[in-house]
Amino acid sequence: MSCLCGLFGKNSALDTVKQNEDIPGINRIKIFTYNELRKATDGFSFANKIGEGGFGSVYKGKLKDGTILAVKVLSTESRQGVREFLTELTIISDIKHENLVRLYGCCVEGINRILVYPYMENNSLAQTLLGRNPDNLEFNWQTRVNLCTGVARGLSFLHDEIRPPIIHRDIKASNILLDKDLTPKISDFGLAKLLPPNATHVSTRVAGTIPYIFVFMQTWTLYEQGDLEKIVDAFLGDDLDIQEATRFLKVALLCTQDATKLRPSMSTVLKLLTGEKSVGSEKITKPAVISDFMDLKVKNTKENNNYGQISTTISSSAMASTSFSSSSDTTLLTTTFSDKN
């Protein structure tokens, strides 16, 4: 195991482990020195930077043995202590699933908290599907189906198959990584809060950028009119299955309903996506995002007494942003967990 220096002086990685040896699984974590990762990323150079998010920046790195890694430097604003940090990592180090990014190791020196993961050849959905897609990857309909069901399998595993369950709270395109075979891998799940054992669900306030909210409103309107297929991009490819696409849209609407008890668990979502369970038997009510957005618009109208100007601004902003670039990568923070399948 490599050396770890600078915790409170010149301590080794072995010292760090010994100081926290009562933490279950601590010996399973590979601990890197800051200097090792600095050299691997060429000084955390901008040229090696492959991503950035609320938790920190990600760099491509190469170890002396040729191993390619993704190095996530967590924001120094976090005051998480060494013990708390290592305890969380031992929990996620045991979690293995095809659709979850595997933790490779970490670095804990001074205020530095760094996570090390295997490098994903095709970056993230934000880069390849919604972004510039420099490699011109093709996402036909079947590939998109595999992406959706893969993410659902990963979340179902976190919610329903491990104890204590883990709620991600930040599912978005930049947190869905793609390997060489375009298999989706959920990243940053270890940075989510662990669900208390006695909890049955977690709900967070709905939020999002105007383009995403606009699409939800448009989808709901077409659903009410019985024309849901009109929102499906007809240029997705020759293998496009309209019926399957509209089923996926209905599942999305089910997951955003106002009442928590009406939202399906992730294990149920997976069954609905794969066709194991019929969506037709589920009653769909108006998504929470629409109600919240309409309440906000009414509030702004009363405060500003300028409804026309607000509506025009919203419509213009939404229409101008329908390309959904990676800069609009804001999460719809509606997360549901339930023990009921």
Residue pairs with C-beta under 8 A, 6 or more apart in sequence:
1 13
1 14
1 17
1 30
1 31
2 13
2 30
2 31
2 32
2 33
2 36
3 12
3 13
3 33
4 11
4 12
4 13
4 15
4 16
4 31
4 32
4 33
4 107
4 108
4 109
5 11
5 12
5 33
5 34
5 35
5 109
6 34
6 109
6 110
7 15
7 16
7 82
7 108
7 109
7 110
13 31
13 33
16 31
16 82
16 86
16 108
17 26
17 27
17 31
20 26
20 82
20 83
20 86
21 27
23 83
23 86
23 87
23 90
24 90
25 90
25 91
25 93
25 94
26 86
26 90
28 90
28 93
28 94
29 86
29 89
29 90
29 93
29 103
29 105
29 106
30 104
30 105
30 106
30 116
31 105
31 106
31 107
31 108
32 105
32 106
32 107
32 114
32 116
33 107
33 109
34 107
34 109
34 112
34 114
36 63
36 107
37 61
37 71
37 107
37 114
37 116
38 44
40 61
40 62
40 63
40 69
40 71
41 48
41 59
41 60
41 61
41 71
42 48
44 57
44 59
44 71
44 73
45 59
48 59
48 60
48 61
49 57
49 58
49 59
49 60
50 58
50 59
50 60
50 70
50 123
51 57
51 58
51 123
51 124
51 127
51 174
52 58
53 174
53 175
53 188
54 75
54 170
55 72
55 74
55 75
55 188
55 191
56 72
56 73
56 74
56 75
57 72
57 73
58 70
58 71
58 72
58 73
59 70
59 71
59 73
60 68
60 69
60 70
60 71
60 119
61 68
61 69
61 70
61 71
61 116
61 119
62 68
62 69
63 69
68 119
69 104
69 116
69 117
69 118
69 119
70 116
70 117
70 118
70 119
70 120
71 114
71 115
71 116
71 117
72 114
72 115
72 116
72 117
73 112
73 114
74 113
74 114
74 115
76 111
76 112
76 113
78 113
80 113
82 108
85 106
85 108
85 113
86 106
86 108
88 190
89 103
89 106
89 115
89 190
91 190
91 194
92 103
92 166
92 189
92 190
93 103
95 158
95 162
95 166
95 189
95 190
96 102
97 153
97 154
97 157
98 150
98 153
98 154
98 183
99 150
99 151
99 153
99 154
99 157
99 183
99 184
99 185
99 186
100 154
100 157
100 158
100 185
100 186
100 189
101 117
101 118
101 120
101 177
101 185
101 186
101 187
101 188
101 189
102 117
102 118
103 115
103 116
103 117
103 190
104 116
104 117
104 118
105 116
106 113
106 114
106 115
106 116
107 113
107 114
107 116
108 114
115 190
117 187
120 177
120 178
120 179
120 185
121 178
121 179
121 180
122 128
122 135
122 137
122 177
122 178
122 179
122 180
122 182
123 177
123 178
124 173
124 174
124 175
124 176
124 177
124 178
124 187
125 147
125 173
125 174
125 176
125 178
125 184
126 172
126 173
126 174
126 176
126 326
126 329
127 133
127 174
127 326
128 135
128 137
128 139
128 178
129 139
129 173
130 173
130 324
130 325
130 326
130 329
131 325
131 326
137 182
138 237
139 147
139 236
140 236
140 237
140 238
140 239
141 236
141 237
141 239
141 240
141 241
141 244
141 245
142 239
143 182
144 236
145 244
145 248
146 182
146 183
146 184
147 176
147 182
147 184
148 248
148 273
149 270
149 273
149 274
150 183
150 184
151 171
151 176
151 184
151 186
152 266
152 269
152 270
152 273
153 270
154 184
154 185
154 186
154 189
155 168
155 171
155 186
155 266
155 269
156 265
156 266
156 267
156 269
156 270
158 165
158 166
158 167
158 168
158 186
158 189
158 266
159 165
159 166
159 167
159 265
159 266
159 267
159 337
160 265
160 266
160 267
160 339
160 341
163 197
164 194
164 195
164 196
164 197
165 194
165 195
165 337
166 189
166 190
166 192
166 194
166 195
167 192
167 193
167 195
167 202
167 335
167 337
168 175
168 186
168 188
168 189
168 192
168 335
169 192
169 193
169 202
169 204
169 333
169 335
170 188
170 191
170 192
170 331
170 333
171 186
171 331
171 335
172 329
172 330
172 331
173 326
173 329
174 326
174 329
175 186
175 187
175 188
176 184
176 185
176 186
176 187
177 184
177 185
177 186
177 187
178 184
178 185
179 185
195 202
195 337
199 337
200 337
200 338
200 339
201 260
201 336
201 337
201 338
202 335
202 336
202 337
203 260
203 334
203 335
203 336
204 333
204 334
204 335
205 292
205 333
206 256
206 288
206 289
206 292
206 332
206 333
206 334
207 330
207 331
207 332
207 333
208 289
208 330
208 331
208 332
208 333
209 321
209 328
209 330
210 314
210 317
210 318
210 321
211 317
211 318
211 321
211 322
211 324
211 328
212 324
212 328
212 330
212 332
213 289
213 290
213 293
213 318
214 314
214 318
214 319
214 322
215 231
215 322
216 256
216 287
216 289
216 290
216 332
217 289
217 290
217 293
218 231
219 228
219 231
219 249
219 252
219 253
220 253
220 286
220 287
220 290
222 228
222 230
222 231
223 249
223 250
223 253
223 284
228 246
228 249
228 250
229 242
229 245
229 246
231 249
232 240
232 242
232 245
232 246
232 249
234 240
236 245
247 272
247 273
247 275
247 279
248 273
250 279
250 282
250 284
251 264
251 269
251 272
251 273
251 279
253 284
253 287
254 262
254 263
254 264
254 269
254 272
254 279
254 282
254 284
255 263
255 264
255 269
255 334
255 336
256 263
256 287
256 288
256 289
256 332
256 334
257 263
257 284
257 285
257 286
257 287
257 288
258 285
258 286
258 287
258 288
258 291
259 285
260 336
262 283
262 285
263 334
263 336
263 338
264 272
264 282
264 336
264 338
265 336
265 337
265 338
265 339
265 340
265 341
266 336
266 337
267 341
268 277
268 341
270 276
271 277
272 278
272 279
272 282
288 334
289 332
289 334
297 310
297 311
297 314
300 310
301 307
301 310
304 310
321 328
